[in-house]
Amino acid sequence: MSTVVVDAAFREKLLAVGSGAELRDESGQLLGRFVAASPAELYEIEGPEVSDEELDRREREDPSFTADQVMERLRELRRCL
């Protein structure tokens, strides 16, 4: 993705629109859409904290599979159809 550097005045205009805006030229042709970057706090996962002991238990007890193992299992299931 390319980067376009804007001056301070245009930056203020973009940030003033809030969540997003269409960018159009003087003839009204759509150039693109602007979506403001969100603060990282919006992406925090809410819920109970999982302890290190619980993570260790899950790692020991829950099976994990390689991509090759998953693909082989999917091929087996496909042959059953």
VENPEDA-V101989 format. One record per residue. SS is DSSP state (A for helix, B for strand, O for the rest). D_CENTER is the distance of its C-alpha to the mean C-alpha in Angstrom with 1 decimal. Layout:
ss->{SS:SS}
d_center->{D_CENTER:D_CENTER}
This chain:
ss->{O:O:O:O:O:O:O:A:A:A:A:A:A:A:A:A:O:O:O:B:B:B:B:B:O:O:O:O:O:B:B:B:B:B:B:O:O:O:O:A:A:A:A:O:O:O:O:O:O:O:O:A:A:A:A:A:A:A:A:A:A:O:O:O:O:O:A:A:A:A:A:A:A:A:A:A:A:A:A:A:O}
d_center->{15.6:18.6:19.0:21.4:23.2:24.5:27.4:27.6:29.0:26.2:23.6:25.3:25.5:21.7:21.0:23.8:22.3:19.7:16.4:17.0:19.9:21.3:23.0:26.4:29.4:32.9:33.7:30.8:28.9:25.1:23.6:20.0:17.7:16.5:13.7:14.2:11.9:11.4:13.1:11.6:13.8:11.7:9.2:12.3:13.2:16.6:19.3:22.0:21.7:22.4:25.3:25.8:28.5:26.4:23.8:26.8:28.3:25.2:25.1:28.9:29.0:26.0:26.4:23.8:24.1:23.6:22.0:25.7:26.8:24.2:25.2:28.8:28.5:26.9:29.8:32.3:31.0:31.2:34.8:35.6:34.9}
